[in-house]
């Protein structure tokens, strides 16, 4: 999965687990990794805080951070490209096919 996505976002994770393995793989594939920080006393915040501390993930506090970092807000502002119709003039045989 880590190689098929633009970015990995971790909301909660313990000190060990599949999320951290996925983040390591994503970093290996040069994918962006984001993590939400959590309370340092909470068991399932330790993984995210560790990723951020070790510079293996970018700290985010909301969706806008991810959208801005990945440049998705710029894409929405670009003019829409409209595909022109193909085969504008077809003879009767081409229409049957």
N, C-alpha and C positions, 0 to 999 in steps of 0.2 A: 504494500500500500504506500509506503513512504516514497517510492520512486514514481508513483502515478499521480501525485498531487502537486499543487503549487506550493502548499504550505501545510505544516502540522501545527495544530493549536491544542495545547494541553490546559485543561481547566482545573483538574485535580489529579494528583498522583501521589502514591506513597513513595517511600524511599527506594523501593524496588518494584518493578512491574513492567507490563507490556508497553505502557506509554513511554517509558524511558528508553526501552529498546527501540521502539519506533522512532523516537527522536534521534537516537544515535545513528540509525540507518538513514534518516532524512538528512542529517548533517553530512553523512558520507556521500549522499547523492546531490549535495549542494542545494538542498531545498531549505526554504525558510522555516524556522521553528519559533513558535510563539508560546508564551506561558503566562497565565494569570497568577500574580503573587497571592499568597494566602497567609493566614495567621501562623506565625512560627510555632505555635503550640499545638496546632492541629495536625493529626496524623497524615491526612490526605493533602496537606499543603506542602509537605516536606519535599516531594519530588519536584514540584514546580519551582519552589524557592531554590532548590539545588541547581536546577537547569539555569535559572537566571544568574545565580551566584557564580557558576562555572562558565558563564558566557556561552552556553550551549543553546540558549533561547533568548528571544527578545521579549522584554516585559511589555505586556499589553494590559489595558484596563477596560477595553470595550471593543466592539466591532469596528468603530471608526478608526482605531489605531491600526488594525489589520488592513482595512480598505485603503487607508492613506499610505501605509508602508509598501503595499504591493502595487500601488499606482492604479487601482481599479477605479478610483474617482475620476481620474484623467480620461480613462477609456469611455466612461459614460458621457463625457462632455464632447467627445469627438463627433464629427458629423457621421450620420449613419450612411453606410454604403449600401446602395440598393443594387441588387444584381439585375442586370438587364435580361430580358427574356431571350432564350435561345431559340433558334430555328423560327424566326419570324415568318418566313415564307416557305411553306411546305407544299409540294405537289401532292396529288391524290395518293400516289404510291407511298410516299414518305409518311403521310398521315395514317395509313393503314398499319405501317410498321410500328 
